[in-house]
Every structure is written in structure tokens, then in C-alpha cells.
């Protein structure tokens, strides 16, 4: 019951970003009628939950060495760290594109929603959090790896939210990302629909997907060879650090006044 109340609180606090997300999904997928809209919303819901579960898996001890490039991202703040994380996210999301075209049961997935979600997710992670440092929510994840893996509402749902009562995230910073990513998605969709010969672009995407997987494999081999990453357990914190607790309390009070 507490989780449901906290989810409700999060949705109410972030009604602007949720409303804009729904409008974006309707805009992208409603051209195929009610069924297309349903498929678009279902695609987003699956990706939304999967992004959390895959991120959670990436911190399991049993995920080593497949998760080694993500662990490197946690332990280093440099160009390669951020670049390789973008590649990880690209491969993860484009894997759903592969599922759509190769697994009959997954054919309902909307390819444009997949593209929109990738742009939305990776820009928030790598620009809003990593470059602009819009809040302390994601920074806390880098300190306590099994907490605040995002999206925030999934952390509440699955019990991985750090100090849920005092550090609920205000997602108004999503709004520019949604608008820009929606514009890019619609431009790509319009270009694709006006293109008669799609074969060269489909081939290019296959090479890009395969090359990205190859890059991840080579990066993993290199990091193992260099011995840069240790596979360690990430235990639950016994208590929130006092300083962080106070800062998060202050941030929540500020966001509730917006």
C-alpha cells in the first residue's frame, strides 16, 4: 500500500512530464488507429520497466563479465565511460527492434516508440544526469549502486528507491528531452515514409547494430585484460548518510513548492 501511495504521489508531482509523454506517444503511434495507439503505449510500458530490470541485472554479481562496461561507467568519469554507456543503451534498446522483426509474438512493438524511448532515455541519462547534474537522484545511484536505478517510479515500485519518503524525483527536467526527442522521431518517421528504397538504410542499421555489439565485446575483453574492473557485491546501506539525507529532504521540499 505504501508503494501505491508513493507512486500516486510521484505521478501527481510529475503530472506535466507524464502528460507530455502521453501526448508524445499518441502523436507517434495513433496514425495506425486504436490498435496502433495501444501497441505504442504497450511498447513504451515494456521498455520503461525493462530499462529498470536490465539496469538492475547489470549490478548483479552473476552478470559479470557482461556488465563490465557498465561497471566501468560507474568507476570512471571520462569520454570513454560516457561513450560506451551510450553504446550499451543503444544495443539494449535496438535489441527490442530485433525482437520485433524476428519473434512473431513481439511483432506488436512499435519501432518508432522504440526509437523515441532510446533517445529519451539516453539523453536524460547522459545529458541531464551526467553532464548537467540536474539533481542528486542519479548521483546517489553512483554511490549506492542498487539504489535509484531509474526510472524513479520503477524504483518506488520495485523497492530500489533511496529514501523514498524524502527524495522523490521531480521530473520536470524531462520536458525538453521529450519535446526534442519527439521532434527527431517524427522527422525520422516522415523521412522513412517518404523513402522508396529503404534497403540501404536497413543495411546500415544492421551494420551499426552489429558493430556496436562488436565494440562492446572488444571493450569488455580489453577491460578484463587490463584488470580495471572488480566484480563486487553492492550491499544495502544500513542507514542513509546524514548529509545526503538532509540535502534530499531540502530538495524534495523545494520540488513540492514548484
Buried (B, 14 or more C-beta within 10 A) or exposed (E): EEEEEBBEBBEEBBEBBBEBBEEBBEBBBBEEEEEBBBBBBBBBEBBBBBBBEBBBEBBBEEBBEBBBBBBBBBEBEEEEBBBBBBBBBBBBBBBBBEBBEEEEEBEBBBBBBBBBBBBBBBBBBBBBBBEEEBBBBBBBBBBBBBBBBBBBBBBBBBEBBBBBEBBBBBBBBBEEBBEEBBEBBBEBBEEEEEEEEEEEEEEEEEEEBEEBBEBBEEBBEEBEEEEEBEEEEEEEBEEBBEEBBEBBBEBBEEBEEE
